[in-house]
Amino acid sequence: QVQLVESGGGLVQPGGSLRLSCVASGSIFSINAMGWYRQAPGKQRELVATITSGGSTNYADSVKGRFTISRDNAKNTVYLQMNSLKPEDTAVYYCNAVVTRPTGFRADYWGQGTQVTVSS
């Protein structure tokens, strides 16, 4: 099995910062890409940022200039540095990984989510 475990969520004031981490483990041959998605109450899950194994990144327009995604391929870990946080960033943040299993099967895997609340 493949497991993704997120950490680093919590309560922060507007303008503050938070750093999320996600570690992938299990039966993994390779990880093609990792990313962060978020889901606020009453809204669909949306892409926040992604990063490929080669280091190419993509960001949602709403977080450009404020969030930075990075990864450590050797540790199967992805990070999301969130600065200048706004109340609109409040959501459950989910880690995603495109994983190739030793069998050659490739699929998306998701973490359990970590709550980020931005409030004064």
Number of C-alpha atoms within 10 A of each C-alpha: 7 15 17 20 18 24 17 14 18 14 14 18 14 17 14 14 16 18 16 21 20 27 19 24 14 10 14 18 14 16 19 16 21 29 26 26 19 22 19 16 9 6 9 9 15 14 18 23 23 25 21 18 14 9 14 10 16 16 19 13 10 11 17 12 11 13 20 19 23 20 22 12 17 6 10 17 19 25 23 22 14 20 17 15 22 18 15 12 20 20 21 18 26 25 29 25 28 17 22 17 17 11 9 11 9 16 12 13 15 20 19 14 22 21 19 22 20 21 16 9
